Amino acid sequence: MTEIYYQKGKGLPQNDEQISKTARKRQMNELQDLGGILVDLSKERLAQIPMSEDLRDAIKEYKRLSANEARRRQMQYIGKIMRNEEIGPIQEKIDQFQGSSAAETAKLHLIERLRNQLIEKDDAITMFLEKYPHADVQQIRTLVRNTRKEFELKKPPKSFRELFQAIKLVLENQIVSDDQHDGEFDDED
């Protein structure tokens, strides 16, 4: 999806006369495209996106409609409402859902590197457990052993995938644990 070029993610520039009609039309189409992504989201994900109640109601109405022409008009209305929305936070949350944010991608690459190290080197398990002491030692060792067997026997990568998920969970728990410790230290000040 192309970037929406609004200054600091806030609606259209104040002076519409400075923008050509073509550029304005392109911006409206981009807003409608973003609205199209929003209407395809589940209720749970939609609830996490920061937006006005007007936009939320318009999206609910779109989902209720079944006629193509009515949906097309409603999508135009959603695009119109989005002119007054802060686009930046909405786009950021959608990128996060789609896994295209740089932080999410970096986290996935870290998990893959850790998994590969655990599989390739025996001492990597010890180093991993030193760095993440809250990890389930038994589970990690078992998954590494099973993954190595899968590779030897050329079996489907079930344990390989489970190891990825286990590492991901360990990292997420580490972040939560760090956040809780940060909060504890803040209270003491």
BAFI-3210 file (N, C-alpha, C; in Angstrom, 3 decimals, decimal comma, padded with zeros to 6 digits):
// residues 189
n [1|2|3|4|5|6|7|8|9|10|11|12|13|14|15|16|17|18|19|20|21|22|23|24|25|26|27|28|29|30|31|32|33|34|35|36|37|38|39|40|41|42|43|44|45|46|47|48|49|50|51|52|53|54|55|56|57|58|59|60|61|62|63|64|65|66|67|68|69|70|71|72|73|74|75|76|77|78|79|80|81|82|83|84|85|86|87|88|89|90|91|92|93|94|95|96|97|98|99|100|101|102|103|104|105|106|107|108|109|110|111|112|113|114|115|116|117|118|119|120|121|122|123|124|125|126|127|128|129|130|131|132|133|134|135|136|137|138|139|140|141|142|143|144|145|146|147|148|149|150|151|152|153|154|155|156|157|158|159|160|161|162|163|164|165|166|167|168|169|170|171|172|173|174|175|176|177|178|179|180|181|182|183|184|185|186|187|188|189]
n.u [000,845|000,518|002,139|000,346|000,322|000,094|000,640|002,223|000,305|-002,309|-005,332|-006,354|-004,233|-004,547|-004,874|-006,439|-006,228|-003,621|-003,042|-003,144|-005,926|-005,727|-003,893|-005,385|-007,489|-006,098|-005,299|-007,797|-008,533|-006,548|-007,266|-009,728|-008,798|-007,383|-009,556|-010,832|-009,161|-009,620|-012,357|-012,196|-011,064|-011,214|-013,648|-012,335|-009,738|-010,367|-011,381|-009,077|-007,943|-007,199|-009,689|-012,312|-015,695|-017,565|-016,319|-016,027|-018,732|-019,501|-018,017|-019,144|-021,694|-021,095|-020,314|-022,725|-024,213|-025,261|-025,653|-023,900|-023,658|-024,529|-022,554|-020,343|-020,942|-020,979|-018,327|-017,120|-018,108|-016,845|-014,206|-014,486|-015,017|-012,616|-010,917|-010,789|-009,605|-006,875|-004,438|-001,953|-001,648|-003,591|-002,641|-000,224|-001,053|-002,359|-000,195|001,220|-000,512|-000,361|002,162|004,206|005,687|008,801|009,917|008,509|009,244|012,008|011,972|010,921|013,004|015,036|014,023|014,105|016,907|017,780|016,499|017,774|020,415|020,080|019,453|021,718|024,004|025,157|025,954|024,541|022,035|022,503|023,500|021,234|019,404|020,677|020,459|017,695|016,287|013,753|012,677|011,246|013,109|013,077|011,157|012,349|014,761|013,707|012,249|014,313|015,845|013,919|013,528|016,008|015,987|013,859|014,991|017,060|015,635|014,163|011,511|008,238|008,287|007,308|008,121|010,074|008,569|007,138|009,213|009,926|007,598|007,754|010,098|009,340|007,292|008,818|010,393|008,363|007,351|009,598|009,697|007,318|007,925|010,147|008,870|007,190|009,087|010,254|008,139|007,967|010,348|009,905|007,929|009,316|010,790]
n.v [-001,177|002,243|005,047|007,331|010,700|012,811|015,542|014,747|012,796|013,839|014,395|016,303|018,888|022,266|024,328|023,720|024,638|024,587|022,075|019,937|018,907|016,268|015,209|015,513|013,787|011,376|011,188|010,875|008,400|006,822|007,061|005,750|003,207|002,565|002,581|000,370|-001,669|-001,439|-002,188|-004,853|-005,968|-007,953|-007,842|-007,734|-006,813|-004,403|-003,001|-002,325|-000,291|003,128|005,424|007,698|007,747|008,158|007,151|004,495|003,747|004,070|002,061|-000,192|000,002|-000,383|-003,063|-004,214|-003,833|-005,284|-004,952|-004,183|-001,547|000,062|-000,532|000,528|003,287|003,674|003,144|005,325|007,276|006,517|007,096|009,867|010,574|009,828|011,844|013,651|012,268|011,146|009,799|008,576|006,992|005,034|003,802|002,856|000,928|-000,882|-001,679|-002,969|-005,105|-006,412|-007,238|-005,799|-003,874|-002,500|-003,205|-005,508|-007,229|-007,372|-008,653|-011,175|-012,085|-012,268|-014,333|-016,447|-016,607|-017,304|-019,784|-021,272|-021,240|-022,671|-025,186|-025,857|-025,723|-027,202|-025,850|-023,531|-023,788|-023,664|-021,031|-019,638|-020,245|-019,023|-016,374|-016,077|-016,835|-017,506|-019,245|-022,384|-024,985|-027,766|-028,011|-026,514|-027,948|-030,458|-029,797|-028,901|-031,258|-032,936|-031,522|-031,755|-034,518|-034,637|-033,381|-035,165|-037,507|-036,566|-035,654|-034,040|-030,584|-030,278|-030,010|-028,133|-025,861|-025,627|-025,042|-022,501|-021,088|-021,466|-020,090|-017,549|-017,056|-017,061|-014,758|-012,809|-013,029|-012,180|-009,490|-008,552|-009,093|-007,397|-004,922|-004,918|-004,859|-002,405|-000,713|-001,215|-000,086|002,557|003,307|003,464|005,753]
n.w [000,000|-000,745|000,788|002,745|002,273|004,393|006,502|009,431|009,842|009,999|008,719|005,736|004,347|005,562|003,648|000,948|-001,640|-002,443|-003,293|-006,078|-008,110|-008,934|-007,095|-004,768|-005,316|-005,448|-002,778|-001,561|-002,616|-001,444|001,222|001,116|000,418|002,748|004,445|003,378|004,244|006,961|007,178|006,676|008,892|011,908|014,611|017,069|016,461|015,248|017,382|018,704|017,310|017,201|016,754|015,708|016,999|015,001|012,695|013,475|013,679|011,003|009,798|010,988|009,902|007,182|007,218|007,769|005,482|002,337|-000,392|-003,347|-004,476|-002,366|-000,515|-001,848|-001,821|000,937|001,504|000,292|001,973|004,338|003,616|003,432|006,105|007,171|006,418|008,461|010,446|012,536|010,823|011,122|013,668|013,116|010,761|011,735|013,609|011,931|010,342|012,309|012,856|010,423|010,507|009,412|010,604|011,544|014,020|014,735|012,670|013,131|015,597|014,900|013,264|015,166|016,775|014,934|014,513|017,102|017,355|015,309|016,274|018,657|017,654|016,183|017,912|020,890|023,232|022,992|024,095|026,852|027,029|026,140|028,182|030,316|029,619|029,488|032,098|033,039|031,249|030,254|030,984|030,518|028,459|026,343|025,899|025,159|022,831|021,170|020,922|019,687|017,320|016,081|015,609|013,812|011,575|010,981|010,321|008,275|008,636|008,866|009,905|012,713|015,491|015,070|014,392|016,782|018,530|017,675|018,449|021,211|021,872|021,096|022,968|025,319|024,895|024,794|027,392|028,745|028,027|029,196|031,851|032,196|031,853|034,091|036,118|035,580|036,207|038,939|039,886|039,223|041,041|043,417|043,311]
ca.u [000,000|001,310|002,072|-000,557|001,217|-000,459|001,630|002,099|-000,831|-003,558|-006,220|-005,859|-003,653|-005,557|-005,070|-006,693|-005,934|-002,233|-002,961|-003,832|-007,121|-005,256|-003,307|-006,491|-008,210|-005,232|-005,401|-009,118|-008,474|-005,724|-008,088|-010,702|-008,049|-007,152|-010,870|-011,072|-008,425|-010,315|-013,619|-011,877|-010,539|-012,156|-014,135|-011,316|-008,657|-010,947|-011,519|-007,750|-007,481|-007,677|-010,470|-013,497|-016,920|-018,205|-015,679|-016,373|-020,130|-019,548|-017,477|-020,182|-022,760|-020,578|-020,355|-024,125|-024,760|-024,951|-025,720|-022,617|-023,716|-024,616|-021,222|-019,464|-021,250|-020,547|-016,866|-016,814|-018,407|-015,753|-013,080|-014,771|-014,831|-011,191|-010,195|-010,638|-008,987|-005,421|-004,130|-000,711|-001,864|-004,375|-001,733|000,763|-001,684|-002,588|001,126|001,544|-001,326|000,120|003,524|005,156|006,452|010,213|010,182|007,940|010,101|013,273|011,698|010,794|014,346|015,749|013,504|014,653|018,335|017,897|016,100|018,849|021,556|019,742|019,481|023,059|025,056|024,719|026,170|023,588|020,920|022,953|023,556|019,855|018,791|021,297|019,902|016,258|016,167|012,356|012,280|011,027|014,310|012,686|010,478|013,313|015,660|012,933|011,942|015,569|016,158|012,943|013,775|017,187|015,539|013,044|015,896|017,767|014,703|013,456|010,091|007,656|008,910|006,375|008,875|010,750|007,589|006,841|010,367|009,765|006,549|008,241|011,061|008,531|006,636|009,859|010,738|007,223|007,320|010,727|009,304|006,323|008,655|010,930|007,922|006,740|010,201|010,391|007,077|008,303|011,387|009,327|007,162|010,220|011,378]
ca.v [000,000|003,462|005,880|008,475|011,785|013,885|016,008|014,183|011,894|014,514|014,855|017,084|020,174|023,300|025,085|022,766|025,233|024,305|020,711|019,769|018,060|014,893|014,812|015,408|012,562|010,275|011,109|010,316|006,969|006,184|006,974|004,678|001,948|002,331|002,209|-001,008|-002,544|-001,385|-002,945|-006,286|-006,421|-008,578|-006,932|-007,609|-005,950|-003,087|-002,353|-001,885|000,822|004,428|006,151|008,365|006,938|008,288|006,195|003,161|003,508|003,936|000,735|-001,156|000,104|-001,011|-004,515|-004,628|-003,728|-006,406|-004,526|-003,640|-000,091|000,642|-000,665|001,476|004,613|003,698|003,226|006,727|007,994|006,189|007,909|011,260|010,694|009,649|013,091|014,348|011,341|011,077|008,606|007,963|005,885|003,977|003,107|002,170|-000,262|-001,821|-002,238|-003,903|-006,299|-007,080|-007,690|-005,099|-002,879|-002,876|-003,854|-006,861|-007,993|-007,617|-009,649|-012,469|-012,488|-012,670|-015,655|-017,418|-016,772|-018,068|-021,166|-021,909|-021,437|-023,750|-026,450|-026,138|-025,806|-027,686|-024,834|-022,438|-024,001|-023,126|-019,568|-019,173|-020,357|-018,004|-015,070|-016,106|-017,823|-017,894|-020,211|-023,759|-025,714|-029,086|-027,834|-026,074|-029,066|-031,480|-029,311|-028,898|-032,664|-033,426|-030,836|-032,397|-035,822|-034,384|-033,112|-036,408|-038,451|-035,848|-035,625|-032,691|-029,763|-029,965|-029,509|-026,929|-024,778|-025,492|-024,377|-021,086|-020,544|-021,478|-018,981|-016,323|-016,915|-016,691|-013,355|-011,985|-013,033|-011,365|-008,088|-008,277|-009,099|-006,164|-003,819|-004,953|-004,409|-000,965|-000,083|-001,316|000,878|003,888|003,593|003,722|007,096]
ca.w [000,000|-000,795|001,977|002,679|002,582|005,187|007,460|010,758|009,930|010,341|007,658|004,614|004,708|005,751|002,435|-000,138|-002,934|-002,778|-003,801|-007,357|-008,060|-009,066|-005,808|-003,809|-005,664|-005,035|-001,321|-001,223|-002,931|-000,422|002,434|000,884|000,501|004,170|004,961|002,933|005,162|008,250|007,168|006,617|010,177|012,845|015,654|018,114|015,976|014,999|018,689|019,138|016,479|017,682|015,749|016,237|017,022|013,682|011,790|013,966|013,292|009,545|009,475|011,379|008,901|005,970|007,402|007,792|004,121|001,452|-001,792|-003,799|-004,640|-001,022|000,087|-002,520|-001,279|002,336|001,502|000,008|003,203|005,271|003,165|003,788|007,552|007,469|006,170|009,739|011,404|012,612|010,038|011,599|014,607|012,458|009,851|012,571|014,194|010,828|010,025|013,383|012,620|009,221|010,753|008,562|011,340|011,630|015,302|014,680|011,762|013,834|016,644|014,234|012,838|016,373|017,160|013,981|014,799|018,345|017,073|014,533|017,167|019,582|016,920|015,682|018,929|022,197|024,272|022,787|025,031|028,136|026,912|026,059|029,508|031,167|029,236|029,767|033,172|033,265|030,212|030,693|030,577|030,002|027,175|025,326|025,586|024,446|021,483|020,395|020,626|018,705|016,044|015,486|015,099|012,609|010,462|010,643|009,715|007,209|008,987|008,846|010,950|013,795|016,653|014,573|014,552|018,209|019,137|017,332|019,311|022,593|021,986|021,011|024,260|026,289|024,656|025,199|028,853|029,183|027,853|030,235|033,119|032,239|032,049|035,471|036,948|035,364|036,987|040,356|040,194|039,119|042,249|044,522|043,194]
c.u [000,887|001,121|001,094|000,263|000,481|000,609|001,288|000,808|-002,143|-004,238|-005,555|-005,202|-004,740|-005,869|-005,206|-006,323|-004,500|-002,070|-003,735|-005,026|-006,729|-004,696|-004,395|-007,275|-007,409|-005,304|-006,729|-009,147|-007,644|-006,490|-009,137|-010,023|-007,787|-008,469|-011,229|-010,358|-009,150|-011,581|-013,383|-011,350|-011,629|-012,577|-013,068|-010,199|-009,158|-011,070|-010,188|-007,262|-008,061|-008,388|-011,681|-014,698|-017,643|-017,640|-016,039|-017,806|-020,261|-019,035|-018,485|-021,313|-022,336|-020,691|-021,773|-024,713|-024,366|-024,942|-024,412|-022,621|-023,786|-023,253|-020,237|-019,684|-020,777|-019,026|-016,425|-017,047|-017,311|-014,515|-013,253|-014,554|-013,341|-010,366|-009,904|-009,991|-007,473|-005,025|-002,921|-000,929|-002,645|-003,455|-000,714|000,183|-001,940|-001,269|001,529|000,764|-000,793|001,565|004,559|005,919|007,876|010,523|009,684|008,798|011,426|013,096|011,594|012,158|015,184|015,316|014,079|016,145|018,545|017,564|017,213|020,076|021,299|019,855|020,918|024,103|024,483|024,867|025,224|022,401|021,279|022,975|022,147|019,203|019,415|020,696|018,418|015,987|014,731|011,848|012,142|012,158|013,945|012,063|011,460|014,230|014,937|012,648|013,193|015,921|015,210|013,144|014,970|016,828|014,722|013,938|016,615|016,866|013,887|011,935|009,563|008,132|007,967|007,110|009,632|009,849|007,265|007,982|010,306|008,753|007,000|009,214|010,312|007,859|007,632|010,210|009,610|007,120|008,453|010,365|008,306|007,008|009,477|010,037|007,456|007,852|010,410|009,374|007,378|009,344|010,857|008,588|008,062|010,787|010,587]
c.v [001,235|004,259|007,026|009,678|012,982|014,289|015,472|013,384|012,557|015,012|015,590|018,370|021,248|024,040|024,127|023,316|024,935|022,934|020,615|018,829|016,584|014,382|014,625|014,121|011,329|010,085|010,491|008,806|006,209|006,040|005,865|003,311|001,577|001,934|000,784|-002,016|-002,594|-002,240|-004,448|-006,843|-007,061|-007,541|-006,678|-006,655|-004,527|-002,306|-001,787|-000,648|002,130|005,187|006,776|007,417|007,014|007,270|004,765|002,785|003,294|002,558|-000,348|-001,178|-000,574|-002,534|-005,048|-004,678|-004,933|-006,004|-003,830|-002,118|000,612|000,574|000,324|002,886|004,736|003,806|004,655|007,577|007,750|007,009|009,371|011,491|010,652|010,897|013,820|013,479|011,541|009,751|007,856|006,797|004,720|003,137|002,295|000,871|-001,312|-002,474|-003,266|-005,206|-007,102|-007,546|-006,961|-004,015|-003,396|-003,620|-005,294|-007,756|-008,337|-008,687|-011,052|-012,989|-012,952|-014,072|-016,729|-017,673|-017,606|-019,539|-021,902|-022,182|-022,609|-025,112|-026,841|-026,394|-026,261|-026,619|-023,642|-022,562|-023,402|-021,599|-018,978|-019,168|-019,386|-016,634|-014,971|-017,151|-018,281|-018,907|-021,604|-024,629|-027,023|-028,967|-027,466|-027,223|-030,147|-031,052|-029,285|-030,325|-033,209|-032,789|-031,460|-033,763|-035,661|-034,151|-034,378|-037,369|-037,842|-035,897|-034,196|-031,885|-029,344|-029,352|-028,230|-025,715|-024,539|-024,786|-022,874|-020,437|-020,476|-020,324|-017,652|-016,041|-016,480|-015,210|-012,428|-011,914|-012,192|-009,891|-007,694|-008,176|-007,817|-004,956|-003,762|-004,466|-002,913|-000,213|-000,111|-000,294|002,305|004,277|003,976|005,119|008,141]
c.w [000,000|000,481|001,746|003,112|003,159|006,179|008,833|010,925|010,271|009,081|006,507|005,101|004,744|004,452|001,254|-001,504|-003,380|-003,417|-005,107|-007,186|-008,130|-007,747|-004,764|-004,047|-005,236|-003,514|-000,885|-001,500|-001,903|000,887|002,298|000,954|001,959|004,847|004,581|003,811|006,501|008,260|007,101|007,933|011,030|013,891|016,711|017,677|015,744|016,302|019,179|018,384|017,001|016,563|016,415|016,202|015,677|012,703|012,190|013,540|011,784|009,115|009,834|010,357|007,597|006,067|007,384|006,378|003,279|-000,028|-002,190|-003,904|-003,290|-000,332|-000,535|-001,971|000,172|002,431|001,185|001,257|004,250|004,903|003,535|005,281|007,895|007,176|007,477|010,819|011,436|011,991|010,590|012,545|013,994|011,582|010,638|013,137|013,109|010,429|011,066|013,202|011,444|009,366|009,931|009,315|011,518|012,923|015,292|013,795|012,434|014,906|016,037|013,768|014,032|016,807|016,234|014,232|016,057|018,109|016,336|015,399|018,120|018,903|016,556|016,765|020,267|023,281|024,123|023,738|026,384|028,109|026,860|027,438|030,510|030,889|029,583|030,851|033,451|032,235|030,820|030,127|029,893|028,613|026,067|024,917|024,776|023,005|020,601|019,982|019,548|017,329|015,329|014,900|013,824|011,391|010,011|009,873|008,571|007,404|008,856|010,066|012,094|014,992|016,301|014,763|016,024|018,940|018,874|018,276|020,768|022,820|021,969|022,346|025,340|026,134|025,085|026,719|029,421|029,107|028,934|031,586|033,273|032,487|033,491|036,394|036,793|036,193|038,468|040,743|040,122|040,384|043,403|044,490|043,914]
res [m|t|e|i|y|y|q|k|g|k|g|l|p|q|n|d|e|q|i|s|k|t|a|r|k|r|q|m|n|e|l|q|d|l|g|g|i|l|v|d|l|s|k|e|r|l|a|q|i|p|m|s|e|d|l|r|d|a|i|k|e|y|k|r|l|s|a|n|e|a|r|r|r|q|m|q|y|i|g|k|i|m|r|n|e|e|i|g|p|i|q|e|k|i|d|q|f|q|g|s|s|a|a|e|t|a|k|l|h|l|i|e|r|l|r|n|q|l|i|e|k|d|d|a|i|t|m|f|l|e|k|y|p|h|a|d|v|q|q|i|r|t|l|v|r|n|t|r|k|e|f|e|l|k|k|p|p|k|s|f|r|e|l|f|q|a|i|k|l|v|l|e|n|q|i|v|s|d|d|q|h|d|g|e|f|d|d|e|d]
***
